[in-house]
Amino acid sequence: MAGTPMSLAFQAMARFHLGDNEGTPSLRASLALLRRLQQVMRLPPWNQDVEAAGFLREAQSLITAKVHAER
């Protein structure tokens, strides 16, 4: 399903790893998907889903580590 936390996390991490059409990391797109994932996780039933929370943590740790490393 396109709007599930699992799908959004997968898309965000894949976009981060694969990059854009030129092969450069697509941090902007990854961050946008991560923000959408965070919004979805505030809504029922996802706000009570332990597995979905794990996907969020995994995506956050991967993407935000890059953001902090660039500062």
C-alpha positions as CSV (number, residue, x, y, z in Angstrom):
1,M,0.0,0.0,0.0
2,A,1.4,3.4,-1.0
3,G,0.6,5.4,2.1
4,T,1.6,2.8,4.7
5,P,4.5,3.5,7.0
6,M,6.3,0.4,5.6
7,S,6.0,1.7,2.1
8,L,7.0,5.3,3.0
9,A,10.0,4.1,4.9
10,F,11.1,1.8,2.1
11,Q,10.7,4.6,-0.5
12,A,12.6,7.1,1.7
13,M,15.5,4.7,2.3
14,A,15.6,3.5,-1.3
15,R,15.6,7.1,-2.6
16,F,18.4,7.9,-0.2
17,H,20.5,4.9,-1.3
18,L,19.8,5.0,-5.0
19,G,19.9,8.8,-5.5
20,D,18.4,10.7,-8.3
21,N,18.7,10.3,-12.0
22,E,22.4,11.3,-11.9
23,G,23.1,8.9,-9.1
24,T,23.7,11.5,-6.5
25,P,21.9,11.0,-3.1
26,S,18.5,12.5,-3.2
27,L,18.4,13.9,0.3
28,R,15.6,16.4,-0.4
29,A,13.3,13.7,-1.6
30,S,14.3,11.4,1.2
31,L,13.6,14.0,3.8
32,A,10.2,14.8,2.2
33,L,9.2,11.1,2.4
34,L,10.5,10.9,6.0
35,R,8.3,13.9,7.0
36,R,5.3,12.2,5.4
37,L,6.1,9.1,7.3
38,Q,6.3,11.0,10.5
39,Q,2.9,12.5,9.8
40,V,1.3,9.1,9.0
41,M,2.8,7.7,12.3
42,R,0.8,10.2,14.3
43,L,-2.5,8.8,13.0
44,P,-4.4,5.7,14.2
45,P,-3.8,2.8,13.8
46,W,-0.2,3.5,13.0
47,N,0.5,5.4,16.2
48,Q,0.1,2.1,18.1
49,D,1.9,-0.1,15.6
50,V,5.2,-1.4,17.0
51,E,6.5,-2.7,13.7
52,A,5.7,0.6,11.9
53,A,7.5,2.5,14.6
54,G,10.6,0.3,13.9
55,F,10.4,1.3,10.2
56,L,10.2,4.9,11.2
57,R,13.3,4.6,13.5
58,E,15.3,2.8,10.8
59,A,14.5,5.5,8.2
60,Q,15.2,8.3,10.6
61,S,18.5,6.9,11.7
62,L,19.7,6.4,8.1
63,I,18.6,9.7,6.7
64,T,19.2,12.0,9.6
65,A,22.7,10.6,10.2
66,K,23.5,12.0,6.7
67,V,22.0,15.4,7.5
68,H,24.0,15.7,10.8
69,A,27.2,14.5,9.1
70,E,26.9,17.3,6.5
71,R,26.6,20.1,9.1
